[in-house]
Amino acid sequence: MGRRERGHDSDGRFAGSNRVNVEDVPRLPTFPAAWTLSDPRGRPYFVFWTSPFDDRVTRVLRMESVQQGAAVQLTIPDVGVFQIPIVRRQLPRRRGSRRSAFRRLFAG
């Protein structure tokens, strides 16, 4: 399959109709994941985004710890269920560890 069939023009630029303004894509904050992983009750968290114009709720998701804290699962209504693996890395000078989550959430 060539580039032209995948939505690129002759100059190699994207030429599809599904372009997304990256400023409009919601960013998943890390603090709800940290709360979810450290919650001893193991309860899921409700995460939402509001419109900066009228404070309406624009996006929602359910976040919960799965695989004994090795991953966080996101359930997004009308989109799907995604698991984000958690990677623990040693901090410099052996001062504990930090958690990192790697996943392209809205990859198409």
C-alpha positions as CSV (number, residue, x, y, z in Angstrom):
1,M,0.0,0.0,0.0
2,G,1.6,3.3,-1.1
3,R,1.4,6.6,0.7
4,R,-1.2,7.9,-1.7
5,E,-3.6,5.1,-0.7
6,R,-3.0,5.9,3.0
7,G,-4.2,9.5,2.7
8,H,-1.1,11.4,1.7
9,D,-0.7,13.8,-1.3
10,S,2.1,13.7,-3.8
11,D,4.3,15.8,-1.5
12,G,3.9,13.4,1.3
13,R,1.6,15.6,3.5
14,F,-1.5,14.2,5.1
15,A,-4.5,14.9,2.8
16,G,-7.3,13.1,4.7
17,S,-10.6,14.5,6.0
18,N,-10.0,13.2,9.6
19,R,-7.4,15.8,10.6
20,V,-7.4,16.7,14.3
21,N,-6.3,19.9,15.9
22,V,-4.0,18.6,18.7
23,E,-5.0,21.5,20.9
24,D,-8.5,20.0,21.0
25,V,-7.4,16.5,22.0
26,P,-7.9,16.0,25.7
27,R,-4.8,15.1,27.7
28,L,-5.0,12.5,30.3
29,P,-3.7,13.9,33.6
30,T,-1.5,11.6,35.7
31,F,-2.8,12.4,39.1
32,P,-6.1,10.4,38.8
33,A,-3.9,7.3,37.8
34,A,-1.8,7.9,40.9
35,W,-4.9,8.1,43.1
36,T,-6.3,5.0,41.5
37,L,-3.1,3.0,42.0
38,S,-2.7,4.1,45.6
39,D,-6.3,3.8,46.7
40,P,-6.4,0.9,49.3
41,R,-10.2,0.4,48.6
42,G,-9.4,-0.4,44.9
43,R,-12.4,1.7,43.7
44,P,-12.6,3.1,40.2
45,Y,-12.4,6.8,39.6
46,F,-14.6,9.0,37.4
47,V,-12.5,11.4,35.4
48,F,-14.1,14.2,33.4
49,W,-13.2,17.3,31.3
50,T,-15.3,20.4,31.2
51,S,-15.7,23.0,28.5
52,P,-13.6,26.2,29.2
53,F,-16.6,28.2,27.8
54,D,-19.6,27.1,29.8
55,D,-18.4,24.5,32.3
56,R,-20.4,21.7,30.6
57,V,-18.9,18.2,30.9
58,T,-17.4,17.4,27.5
59,R,-15.7,14.0,28.0
60,V,-15.8,11.3,30.7
61,L,-14.0,8.1,31.5
62,R,-13.8,5.5,34.2
63,M,-10.3,4.7,35.6
64,E,-9.4,1.6,37.7
65,S,-6.4,-0.3,38.8
66,V,-6.1,-3.8,37.2
67,Q,-3.5,-6.6,37.3
68,Q,-2.6,-5.9,40.9
69,G,-1.6,-2.4,40.1
70,A,0.5,-3.3,37.1
71,A,-1.9,-1.3,34.8
72,V,-4.7,1.2,34.8
73,Q,-7.8,0.5,32.8
74,L,-9.8,3.2,31.1
75,T,-13.4,2.7,30.1
76,I,-14.5,5.4,27.7
77,P,-18.2,5.4,26.8
78,D,-18.9,4.8,23.1
79,V,-15.1,4.4,22.4
80,G,-13.8,1.3,24.2
81,V,-11.7,-0.1,27.0
82,F,-7.9,0.5,27.2
83,Q,-5.3,-0.8,29.5
84,I,-2.3,1.4,30.2
85,P,0.7,-0.5,31.6
86,I,2.5,1.1,34.5
87,V,6.3,1.1,34.5
88,R,8.2,1.7,37.7
89,R,11.6,3.2,37.3
90,Q,14.3,3.9,39.9
91,L,14.8,7.6,40.6
92,P,18.4,9.0,40.5
93,R,20.5,8.4,43.6
94,R,18.2,5.6,44.8
95,R,15.6,8.0,46.2
96,G,12.6,5.8,45.6
97,S,10.8,5.0,42.4
98,R,8.4,6.7,40.1
99,R,5.5,5.4,38.0
100,S,5.2,6.1,34.3
101,A,2.4,5.2,32.0
102,F,2.9,4.6,28.3
103,R,0.0,4.4,25.8
104,R,-1.3,6.4,23.0
105,L,-4.9,6.8,24.3
106,F,-6.7,8.0,21.2
107,A,-4.6,6.4,18.5
108,G,-6.5,5.7,15.4
